[in-house]
Amino acid sequence: MTALLTMEELRKQRPDEPDRTLFSEMTAEIAAGDRVALLGGSGQGKSTLLRIFALLEAADGGRLLLDGKEARTYAEPREWRRQVCYVAQQPVMLPGSVEDNLRAASSLHGTPFDEALARRLMEAVGLADIGWRRAAADLSGGEKQRTALVRALLLKPRLLLLDEVTASLDPGSKDAVEALLDDWSAQEGAACLWVTHDLVQAAEHCRTVWFMAEGRLLEVAEADAFFREPATEQGRRFVRPDAEGRTAGRSEAVAEMKPEAGPTRTAGAKLEEGPGPVEGAKQAGMGAGVEGGAHT
Ligand SMILES: Nc1ncnc2c1ncn2[C@@H]1O[C@H](COP(=O)(O)OP(=O)(O)OP(=O)(O)O)[C@@H](O)[C@H]1O
């Protein structure tokens, strides 16, 4: 079966020092419906990789394919971005109201706005009571982050690129977003590539781990296997405290949680099936710089 997204020998030079490589030899694929945690220390290039996958930045080498079709052969990047949607770490609201943001995809593509689905999604992320006429710019950071996520989900992309999307959320909101993404993935069959520094979140909500270190994709593994026993020394150092007690993640909590296995579920509104995909939606409304995307 053809993978949904494939990268072959992807390479990126450092934007700040073009003669130095940020990462290279990156080869892996994402299957439809898979949930992949992209892990690694700060500055490895995780956000950069997501932006390359969203055609917002160009790779410096290698190939990127969707359904086996190379990115560079897409005459229209928005056709790619309609299917592969990036949710940025720093949410960017479009000018106008909350409703304008929620309607962005349908406005841009002339497709019907699924208000019932938008309301269900806003409720699921704990924003049922937020006024849709409020200026989006006035929302708090956490409200913007959740609104940006709902805006992305309304596109019904096949692959969600999630960049630390719960980083600025309180614990209750974080639980709600995690539960929503679990439900969404199960019901819509959407795949996720999820950058997170929260190893418990990765272990609970992702099936697969991609681990980046030293400018390479060092491990592609089942999440259970990765957290039980990383295959590389770098992976072991990443998930386990060192001699000084420093830890790159929350390995002890993960270790305690994993033997029982299986994702744990948190409370969240169950989504009902909407009337159908928002065909023709594009990512042009999904954040600053999206229109400036580049082919690999
Ligand atoms: N537009 C840019 N201009 C200059 N340097 C950049 C740019 N974008 C990324 N970088 C640099 O590339 C490196 C990788 O950045 P990136 O944000 O992709 O890493 P990351 O793994 O997502 O980090 P973190 O986990 O801290 O978010 C960093 O050193 C960063 O400073």
The ligand as a Gaussian input file, in Angstrom:
#p B3LYP/6-31G(d) Opt

LIG

0 1
 N       14.124000      31.184000       9.691000
 C       15.205000      30.841000      10.379000
 N       16.300000      31.638000      10.408000
 C       17.405000      31.282000      11.085000
 N       17.530000      30.138000      11.783000
 C       16.473000      29.315000      11.793000
 C       15.267000      29.610000      11.110000
 N       14.406000      28.591000      11.297000
 C       15.062000      27.698000      12.080000
 N       16.287000      28.138000      12.373000
 C       17.292000      27.429000      13.178000
 O       17.271000      26.081000      12.789000
 C       17.406000      25.242000      13.935000
 C       16.236000      24.303000      14.017000
 O       15.084000      25.024000      14.392000
 P       13.682000      24.287000      14.668000
 O       12.757000      25.306000      15.219000
 O       13.265000      23.572000      13.443000
 O       14.106000      23.222000      15.779000
 P       13.181000      22.373000      16.769000
 O       13.762000      21.007000      16.799000
 O       11.754000      22.496000      16.361000
 O       13.433000      23.126000      18.139000
 P       12.488000      23.267000      19.449000
 O       12.280000      21.889000      19.987000
 O       13.319000      24.102000      20.373000
 O       11.206000      23.949000      19.030000
 C       17.535000      26.168000      15.138000
 O       18.900000      26.321000      15.451000
 C       16.950000      27.456000      14.640000
 O       17.538000      28.552000      15.292000

